[in-house]
Amino acid sequence: MGEESIEVAPVAEAVEGSPKVVANVKDETATVSRSRKNRIQVSSSKRPLYFYVNLAKRIMQQHNEVVLSALGMAIGTVVTIAEILKNTGLATEKSILTSTVDAKDETRGRHIQKAKIEILLGKSENFNSLIQKNNQPKTAGEEDYKD
């Protein structure tokens, strides 16, 4: 069981417009994007889901793309955020990176492997029009009524 890197990408590159998928990379330095300004490190318990969705929208407005990153149990949260942004038509998936990183287990005092994911999303073609539409104030007839 060596520390070999395995990269799986050629299949996704063969189909034009499909995201690049890189899986099982055992390298802490491997990243999807070089910039830290457009990176969101997601926690599964610290903030509500839509905090991250709205933050990703704001970052995409400024930088045209966002990197969603998570370790361990927060991976499901990152996937959910990415799917919300894609299904609402705001983002397109550019690449996915999965890897394992060494972490120290404080309770047992030993090193463990943690799963890591990074999803690079870019603005969709109609991102700006969708954001403008959502930011327009509602008129009196469009207000939400609560019983």
C-alpha positions as CSV (number, residue, x, y, z in Angstrom):
1,M,0.0,0.0,0.0
2,G,2.2,2.8,-1.3
3,E,1.5,6.5,-1.5
4,E,1.0,6.5,-5.3
5,S,-1.0,9.1,-7.1
6,I,-3.8,7.9,-9.4
7,E,-5.3,10.4,-11.9
8,V,-8.5,9.6,-13.8
9,A,-9.4,12.3,-16.3
10,P,-9.2,11.4,-20.0
11,V,-12.8,10.1,-20.3
12,A,-14.3,13.3,-19.2
13,E,-12.0,15.3,-21.5
14,A,-13.2,13.3,-24.5
15,V,-16.7,14.8,-24.3
16,E,-16.7,18.5,-25.1
17,G,-18.2,20.6,-22.4
18,S,-18.1,17.9,-19.7
19,P,-16.3,18.7,-16.5
20,K,-12.8,17.2,-15.8
21,V,-13.0,14.6,-13.1
22,V,-9.8,13.9,-11.1
23,A,-10.1,11.1,-8.5
24,N,-8.0,9.5,-5.8
25,V,-5.1,11.9,-5.8
26,K,-3.0,11.5,-2.7
27,D,-1.4,14.9,-2.7
28,E,-2.3,17.8,-0.4
29,T,-0.9,20.3,-2.8
30,A,-3.1,19.3,-5.7
31,T,-5.8,22.0,-6.1
32,V,-8.4,22.9,-8.6
33,S,-7.7,26.6,-8.5
34,R,-4.6,28.6,-7.5
35,S,-6.6,31.6,-6.1
36,R,-7.7,31.6,-2.5
37,K,-10.1,34.6,-3.0
38,N,-12.6,32.3,-4.8
39,R,-12.4,29.3,-2.4
40,I,-15.0,28.4,0.1
41,Q,-14.1,25.8,2.8
42,V,-17.4,24.2,3.8
43,S,-18.2,22.8,7.2
44,S,-21.2,20.5,7.7
45,S,-22.2,22.0,11.0
46,K,-21.0,25.6,11.4
47,R,-23.2,27.5,8.9
48,P,-26.6,26.9,7.3
49,L,-26.6,25.5,3.8
50,Y,-27.9,28.6,2.1
51,F,-25.2,30.7,3.7
52,Y,-22.7,28.9,1.4
53,V,-25.1,29.0,-1.6
54,N,-25.4,32.8,-1.3
55,L,-21.7,33.2,-0.7
56,A,-20.9,31.2,-3.8
57,K,-23.2,33.4,-5.8
58,R,-21.4,36.5,-4.6
59,I,-17.9,35.0,-5.3
60,M,-19.0,34.0,-8.8
61,Q,-20.2,37.6,-9.5
62,Q,-16.7,38.9,-8.6
63,H,-14.4,36.1,-9.9
64,N,-16.5,34.2,-12.5
65,E,-15.8,30.9,-10.7
66,V,-15.8,29.4,-7.2
67,V,-14.1,26.5,-5.6
68,L,-16.1,24.6,-3.0
69,S,-13.9,22.5,-0.7
70,A,-14.6,20.1,2.2
71,L,-13.2,17.4,4.3
72,G,-14.8,14.2,5.6
73,M,-18.5,14.6,6.7
74,A,-18.8,18.0,5.0
75,I,-18.4,16.4,1.5
76,G,-22.1,15.8,1.2
77,T,-22.8,19.5,2.0
78,V,-20.5,20.6,-0.8
79,V,-22.1,18.3,-3.3
80,T,-25.6,19.7,-2.3
81,I,-24.4,23.3,-2.7
82,A,-23.0,22.5,-6.1
83,E,-26.2,20.8,-7.2
84,I,-28.4,23.7,-6.0
85,L,-26.2,26.2,-8.0
86,K,-26.3,23.9,-11.1
87,N,-30.0,23.1,-10.9
88,T,-31.0,26.8,-10.6
89,G,-29.0,27.5,-13.8
90,L,-26.4,29.7,-12.1
91,A,-23.3,27.5,-12.4
92,T,-21.7,24.9,-14.6
93,E,-19.3,22.3,-13.3
94,K,-15.8,22.7,-14.5
95,S,-13.9,20.1,-12.5
96,I,-14.0,17.8,-9.5
97,L,-11.0,16.8,-7.4
98,T,-11.1,14.1,-4.8
99,S,-8.1,13.2,-2.6
100,T,-7.1,12.1,0.8
101,V,-5.2,14.2,3.3
102,D,-3.3,13.3,6.5
103,A,-4.9,14.6,9.7
104,K,-4.0,14.1,13.3
105,D,-6.6,12.4,15.5
106,E,-6.5,14.4,18.7
107,T,-8.3,11.8,20.8
108,R,-6.0,8.9,19.8
109,G,-2.8,10.9,18.9
110,R,-2.3,9.2,15.6
111,H,-2.5,10.2,11.9
112,I,-5.5,9.3,9.9
113,Q,-6.6,9.8,6.3
114,K,-9.5,12.1,5.6
115,A,-11.4,12.4,2.3
116,K,-11.3,15.7,0.6
117,I,-13.3,17.1,-2.3
118,E,-12.9,20.3,-4.4
119,I,-15.5,21.3,-6.9
120,L,-14.8,24.1,-9.4
121,L,-17.9,25.8,-10.6
122,G,-18.1,28.6,-13.3
123,K,-20.8,31.1,-14.1
124,S,-23.4,29.8,-16.5
125,E,-24.2,31.7,-19.7
126,N,-27.3,33.2,-18.1
127,F,-25.9,33.8,-14.6
128,N,-26.1,37.7,-14.8
129,S,-29.7,37.7,-16.0
130,L,-30.8,35.2,-13.3
131,I,-29.1,37.2,-10.6
132,Q,-30.7,40.4,-11.8
133,K,-34.1,38.8,-11.9
134,N,-33.7,37.5,-8.3
135,N,-32.5,40.9,-7.0
136,Q,-35.4,42.9,-8.4
137,P,-37.9,44.0,-5.7
138,K,-41.3,42.3,-5.8
139,T,-44.3,44.4,-6.7
140,A,-47.5,44.4,-4.5
141,G,-49.1,41.6,-6.5
142,E,-46.0,39.3,-6.2
143,E,-45.6,39.5,-2.4
144,D,-45.6,36.3,-0.5
145,Y,-48.5,36.1,1.9
146,K,-48.4,34.1,5.1
147,D,-51.5,32.8,6.8
